[in-house]
Amino acid sequence: MSLLIRNVYISDPLSEHNGRKTDILIRNGSIVSIGEGLEEKADTVLEGAQLHASPGWVDVLADYCDPGYEHRESVDSGLRAAAAGGFTDVMVVPNTQPAIATKSVLEYVQGKGAGHATKLHVIGAISRNLEGKDLAEMMDMHHSGAVAFSDGWQALQHAGLMLKAMEYVKAFDGILVQLPIYASLAQGGLMNEGETSLRLGMSGIPNIAESLLVQRDIELLRYTGSRIHFSGISTPESLSLIRAAKQEGLDVTCSVTPYHLYFTEEALQQYDSVYKVEPPLRTEADRLALVAALSDGTIDCIATHHRPQDWDGKVKEFEYAQPGMIGQETCFAMLRAAAPDLPVSRWVELLSVNPRKIFGLPQATIAEGAAATLTLFDPEATWVYEVAGKHSLGINSPWIGKTLTGKIYSIEKA
């Protein structure tokens, strides 16, 4: 199979063609030719007024619920959703049943991902059975290909165990991923704590529930000299702590979700459970601080926190609804809407270059002879997110039936 992409803008800081508008010929998964006015025949020809090509995007945190919760999402449906959203690589959390806390479960999940256009990378658990008490089989999982270690949606609360984990992964230059939520401070909370939560009569989760855990783990990082990545950062206080730690030279990075960049707590006015997420949606001032941190380098990459739920998990009273939102298929459109002035080159750094560097994934580049690990997108094209064309099994998206700007084009069959 072959694909000829005409008049495409190349956005790839590692490519000699960066910044050019040219043609790309792909055959059997490899880039055969790059140049203006290519005349080679191809099975498919693709052209768009604002078509861009970049190295393949990476989602650094998603949940495919497999094994154990395949009715919410399977590895197969999840990877199809990722491909539709432009992702060539996805890192999945270990919050399955059984948890991805052993070599055997990790290898099972890897096997389920084999043969897909989008590559699956597994995050192994830090603690045994995600219980937060004892370390899991981290070395065995590392040797079997675990790309990082985290307890996923269950933020690691025990400081002593986090210390041990940081010291342990230093032996192989591993990295821990933490979703910073202090459970004791967030317990019972349904949304961001503030004037809106008071007005809506819902218990709140304060900003300090996030920033205090960030501060604790940075102190442990300073003590151990290890590596940590915070995912789902949502407050200015956390950004300030991470910014200062970076200036100090500590090996700390962070990611933000598309929905924290776009939505605020005001979305909860109708008590719609689709907006119940962890960490909670914050204020407009908090959102603007996140957008600013995209430009100043504090935020390193994007994590969709794609967390599918079924009808039973979301269609109920807000208090009892499960948290999370699906977002891989609509990620780029949300990002474009949240920060329309951010240049394409910066989105490429956030979605491809930085995550590959942080997590040790092979760098992709647009060059003749290279694998066609690339993402095609048009920042200005519009499309409708229809139920009929949706790939994820999750029902928890606020965008179904909406017209979005920022479209992905598939090269899967080229």
C-alpha positions in Angstrom: 0.0 0.0 0.0 1.2 3.5 -0.7 0.1 7.1 0.2 1.2 10.3 -1.5 0.7 13.4 0.7 0.8 16.6 -1.4 1.7 20.1 -0.2 2.1 19.2 3.4 3.8 21.5 6.0 6.6 19.5 7.8 6.9 20.4 11.5 9.8 18.3 12.9 12.7 19.9 14.7 14.8 16.8 14.0 14.2 16.8 10.2 16.2 18.7 7.6 12.8 19.4 6.0 11.4 21.2 9.0 9.4 24.2 8.0 9.0 23.2 4.4 5.9 22.7 2.4 6.5 19.6 0.2 5.3 16.1 -0.8 5.8 12.9 1.1 5.5 9.4 -0.4 4.9 6.5 2.0 5.0 2.9 0.9 4.6 -0.2 3.1 5.0 1.8 6.3 8.2 3.6 5.3 8.9 7.1 3.9 10.2 6.6 0.4 10.5 10.1 -1.0 10.3 13.7 0.2 10.3 16.5 -2.3 8.2 19.0 -4.2 6.1 17.9 -7.1 6.5 14.1 -6.6 5.1 12.2 -9.6 5.2 8.7 -8.3 1.9 6.8 -8.4 0.2 5.9 -5.2 -2.9 4.0 -4.1 -4.1 7.0 -2.2 -3.4 10.7 -2.6 -4.1 13.1 0.2 -4.0 16.9 0.1 -5.3 19.7 2.3 -5.0 23.5 2.4 -3.4 23.4 5.9 -2.2 19.8 6.1 0.7 19.3 8.5 3.0 16.3 9.2 4.9 15.9 12.5 6.6 13.0 14.2 4.1 10.6 15.7 2.3 11.9 18.9 2.5 10.1 22.2 -0.2 10.0 24.9 1.6 9.6 28.1 -1.3 8.4 30.2 -4.5 6.5 29.2 -6.6 3.7 30.6 -7.6 0.8 28.4 -9.3 -1.2 31.3 -8.0 -4.5 30.0 -7.8 -7.0 31.7 -10.9 -6.9 33.9 -13.0 -4.0 32.7 -13.2 -4.6 28.9 -16.8 -3.5 28.9 -15.5 0.1 29.4 -12.6 -0.2 26.9 -10.5 -2.9 25.4 -6.9 -2.6 24.2 -8.3 -3.0 20.7 -10.9 -0.2 20.9 -8.5 2.0 22.8 -5.7 1.8 20.3 -8.2 2.4 17.5 -9.4 5.5 19.3 -5.7 6.6 19.8 -5.0 6.2 16.1 -8.1 8.3 15.3 -6.7 11.0 17.5 -3.3 11.0 15.8 -1.4 9.0 18.5 1.2 6.6 17.3 2.2 5.7 20.8 0.2 5.3 24.0 1.2 4.6 27.6 -1.4 2.8 29.7 -2.0 2.8 33.4 -1.8 -0.4 35.5 -5.3 0.0 37.1 -6.7 -3.2 35.7 -8.0 -6.5 37.3 -5.6 -8.0 38.0 -3.4 -5.0 38.3 -0.3 -4.7 36.0 1.9 -5.4 39.0 3.7 -8.5 37.7 5.7 -9.6 34.7 3.0 -12.0 33.5 0.2 -9.4 33.5 2.4 -6.8 31.8 3.3 -9.3 29.1 -0.3 -10.2 28.6 -1.3 -6.6 28.0 1.7 -6.1 25.6 0.5 -9.1 23.7 -3.0 -7.6 23.3 -1.4 -4.5 21.8 0.7 -6.4 19.2 -0.2 -5.8 15.5 -1.8 -2.4 15.9 -0.8 0.7 14.0 -0.5 2.5 17.4 2.2 1.1 19.7 1.2 0.2 23.2 3.6 1.0 26.1 2.7 -0.3 29.6 3.2 1.5 32.8 3.9 -1.0 35.6 2.5 -0.6 39.1 4.7 0.8 41.9 3.0 -1.1 44.7 1.8 -4.7 44.8 -1.8 -5.0 43.7 -1.9 -1.1 43.8 -2.4 -1.4 47.6 0.2 1.2 48.4 2.0 -1.0 51.0 4.8 -3.0 49.3 6.8 -2.6 46.1 5.6 -4.6 43.1 7.9 -6.7 40.9 9.4 -3.5 39.4 12.7 -5.0 38.2 11.0 -7.9 36.4 8.5 -5.6 34.8 11.4 -3.3 33.7 13.1 -6.2 32.0 9.9 -7.1 30.3 9.5 -3.6 28.9 7.6 -1.4 31.4 8.2 2.2 30.2 7.5 3.7 33.6 6.0 3.0 37.0 2.9 4.4 38.7 -0.1 3.4 40.8 -2.1 5.3 38.2 -5.4 6.7 39.4 -4.5 5.7 43.0 -1.9 8.2 43.8 0.8 6.7 46.0 0.1 8.1 49.5 2.9 6.5 51.6 6.0 8.7 51.7 8.2 5.8 52.8 7.1 3.6 49.9 7.6 6.5 47.5 11.1 6.9 48.8 11.9 3.2 48.3 10.5 3.3 44.8 12.6 6.4 43.9 15.7 4.7 45.2 14.8 1.4 43.4 14.3 2.8 39.9 17.6 4.6 40.1 19.3 1.3 39.4 18.0 1.3 35.9 17.4 5.0 35.3 13.6 4.4 35.6 11.0 7.0 36.1 7.9 7.2 38.4 4.6 8.8 37.3 2.5 10.4 40.0 -1.1 11.8 39.8 -0.8 14.2 42.7 -3.9 13.9 44.9 -3.6 13.7 48.7 -6.4 11.3 49.4 -7.0 12.5 53.0 -7.4 16.1 51.8 -9.6 15.2 48.8 -11.7 12.6 50.6 -15.4 13.2 50.0 -14.8 16.0 47.6 -16.8 16.2 44.4 -15.3 19.3 42.7 -12.9 22.2 43.1 -13.3 23.9 46.5 -14.3 27.5 46.2 -17.2 29.9 45.6 -18.7 27.7 42.9 -18.7 24.5 45.1 -20.5 26.6 47.8 -23.1 27.9 45.4 -23.7 24.4 44.0 -23.8 22.8 47.5 -21.1 20.2 46.7 -18.1 19.3 48.9 -14.9 20.6 47.5 -11.3 19.5 46.9 -8.8 22.2 47.7 -5.8 23.1 45.6 -3.5 22.1 48.5 -4.7 18.5 48.0 -2.6 18.5 44.9 0.3 20.9 45.6 1.1 19.3 49.0 1.7 16.0 47.4 3.8 17.6 44.7 5.9 19.4 47.4 6.3 16.1 49.3 7.5 14.2 46.3 9.9 16.9 45.2 11.5 16.8 48.6 11.8 13.0 48.2 13.2 13.6 44.7 15.8 16.0 46.1 16.8 13.5 48.7 17.1 10.5 46.3 18.3 12.2 43.1 15.8 10.0 41.2 13.3 10.9 38.4 9.5 11.7 38.6 6.8 12.9 36.3 3.6 14.5 37.6 0.6 14.0 35.4 -2.6 15.9 35.5 -1.2 19.1 37.0 -4.1 21.5 37.6 -3.1 24.3 39.9 -0.7 27.3 39.8 0.8 26.3 43.2 1.9 23.0 41.7 3.3 24.8 38.6 5.4 27.1 40.9 6.8 24.1 42.8 7.7 22.3 39.6 9.2 25.4 38.0 11.4 26.0 41.0 12.5 22.3 41.1 13.5 22.5 37.4 15.5 25.6 38.0 17.3 23.8 40.8 18.2 21.0 38.4 16.0 18.2 39.7 14.8 15.6 37.2 11.1 16.5 37.3 8.7 16.8 34.5 4.9 17.2 34.2 2.0 16.9 31.9 -1.5 18.4 31.7 -4.8 17.1 30.3 -6.7 18.7 27.5 -9.8 19.1 29.7 -8.0 21.0 32.4 -6.7 23.4 29.6 -10.2 23.9 28.2 -12.9 23.5 30.9 -13.4 25.1 34.3 -15.5 24.4 37.3 -18.3 26.4 35.7 -19.0 23.4 33.5 -20.5 21.7 36.5 -23.4 24.1 36.8 -25.9 21.5 35.6 -24.3 18.7 37.7 -23.4 16.8 34.5 -21.2 13.9 35.6 -19.2 13.9 32.4 -17.3 16.8 33.9 -16.5 14.8 37.1 -12.7 14.2 36.7 -9.6 13.7 38.9 -8.1 16.2 39.6 -11.2 18.3 39.5 -11.8 21.1 37.0 -10.5 24.3 38.5 -11.1 28.1 38.1 -10.6 30.2 35.0 -7.5 31.7 36.7 -6.1 28.3 37.2 -6.9 27.3 33.6 -5.1 30.4 32.3 -2.0 29.6 34.4 -1.9 26.2 32.8 -2.1 27.7 29.3 0.7 30.1 30.1 2.8 27.2 31.4 2.6 25.5 28.0 4.6 28.4 26.6 7.1 29.0 29.3 8.3 25.3 29.4 7.0 24.4 32.8 4.6 21.9 31.2 6.5 19.3 29.2 3.8 17.2 27.5 0.1 16.3 27.1 -1.6 13.4 28.8 -5.2 12.8 27.7 -6.1 10.9 30.9 -8.4 9.0 28.6 -10.6 7.2 31.2 -13.6 5.4 29.7 -16.7 4.8 31.7 -19.9 2.9 30.7 -23.5 4.0 31.1 -23.7 2.6 34.6 -20.6 4.5 35.7 -21.7 7.9 34.6 -25.5 8.1 34.2 -26.4 8.5 37.9 -26.3 11.1 40.7 -23.2 13.2 40.5 -22.0 12.0 43.9 -22.0 8.4 42.8 -20.8 8.8 39.3 -17.3 7.5 38.4 -14.6 10.1 37.5 -13.0 10.5 34.1 -13.5 11.6 30.6 -12.5 10.0 27.3 -10.4 12.3 25.1 -8.0 10.6 22.7 -10.1 11.2 19.6 -10.8 14.8 20.4 -7.5 15.7 22.0 -6.1 18.0 19.3 -9.3 19.9 18.8 -9.5 20.5 22.6 -5.9 21.7 22.6 -6.5 24.1 19.7 -9.6 25.5 21.3 -7.9 26.0 24.7 -4.7 27.7 23.4 -5.4 28.9 19.8 -2.3 31.1 19.8 0.2 28.4 20.6 2.3 27.7 17.5 2.1 24.3 15.8 5.8 23.8 16.5 5.2 23.9 20.3 2.3 21.4 20.0 4.7 19.1 18.3 7.2 19.4 21.2 4.5 18.8 23.7 2.9 15.8 21.9 5.9 14.1 20.4 9.4 15.3 21.0 9.3 15.8 24.8 7.4 12.6 25.8 9.7 10.5 23.7 12.7 12.1 25.4 11.3 11.8 28.9 10.2 8.2 28.7 13.0 6.8 26.5 10.8 6.1 23.5 12.5 6.0 20.1 12.6 9.4 18.5 10.6 9.6 15.3 11.6 11.9 12.4 10.4 12.7 8.9 13.2 11.6 6.6 13.6 9.4 3.6 14.1 5.8 4.6 12.6 6.3 8.1 9.6 4.5 9.4 6.4 6.5 8.7 5.8 7.2 12.4 4.1 10.4 11.8 0.9 12.3 12.5 -1.1 14.1 9.8 -3.3 17.0 10.9 -5.1 20.1 9.8 -5.3 22.7 12.5 -8.1 24.6 10.7 -10.3 21.8 9.3 -13.7 21.1 11.0 -15.4 17.8 11.7 -18.2 16.4 13.9 -17.5 13.9 16.6 -20.3 11.4 15.9 -21.4 8.4 17.9 -21.4 6.4 14.6 -17.7 7.2 14.0 -16.5 7.0 17.6 -13.9 4.3 18.3 -13.8 4.3 22.1 -16.3 2.3 24.0 -16.6 5.0 26.6 -19.7 7.1 26.7 -18.2 9.9 28.8 -17.4 12.7 26.3 -18.9 16.2 26.3 -18.1 16.5 22.6 -20.4 13.9 21.0 -22.4 15.6 18.3 -20.3 18.8 18.4 -18.4 20.4 15.5 -14.7 20.7 16.3 -11.8 22.4 14.7 -8.5 20.5 14.3 -8.7 17.3 12.3 -6.5 14.2 12.1 -5.9 12.2 8.9 -5.1 8.5 9.0 -2.1 7.0 7.3 -2.7 3.5 8.9 -3.1 1.7 5.6 -0.2 3.3 3.8 
